[in-house]
C-alpha cells in the first residue's frame, strides 16, 4: 500500500489514516504536530484532568 502525502490530507483524513495505520510513526507525528499547533486545544490524560479543565473553562465563560 502506498503511503499518502500527509500534507495533502485533511485533518480528519489524517486522523483516520493514523487510526487505521498505527505503525506509521511519521503520520502519527505529523498528526500530533497539527494538534499541538491549534490554539486553545488542551490534551488531558485522566478523567480528573478533564474535569478540572472543563470546570476552569466554564468558570471563564461566567466572567
N, C-alpha and C positions, 0 to 999 in steps of 0.2 A: 504494500500500500504506500502511496506517495504521501509524504507529509505536506500539509498545506503551508502556504506562506502566511505566517501568523499575523503580519501587519495588514493583510487583505481581509481578514475575518472580522466580523462584528464581535463585540464583547460577548454576546450571547452565543454565537457560533464557536468562539474560542473556549468559552466555559464548557460547552457541550463536548467539544473535541477533547479537552483535558479530562473531563469526566469519563469519556469512553477510552482514553489512552493514557492511563495513569503512569505508564512507563516513560512517557515523553517528557523528560525533565525540562528541556528547553521551552516547550509550550507552557508548562506549568510556571516556570519562572517569568515568562513573558506575561502571562495572565496575572501573576502576582504584582508585577510592576504596574500594570494598568490599574489594578485595585488600589494599590498604595498611593498612586498619583491623584486619586479622586479626593477632592476636598470634602470634609465632613464625614468621611467613612471611618467607622470605628470597628475594629475587629475584637470580639470578645472570645475568651476561651472557655468560660464556665457560665452556668446559669446565673450565678451570683454577680459576675461582672456585667452580664447583660442587663439584669435587673437594676443594678446601680447606674448604668449608663442611661437606661430608659427613664429612671426617676430624675436624673440630672437634666435630661432633655425636656421632660415635662415641666420641671421647675423653671427652666429658662423660658419656656413659652408663656408662663404666667406673669413674667416680669414686664 
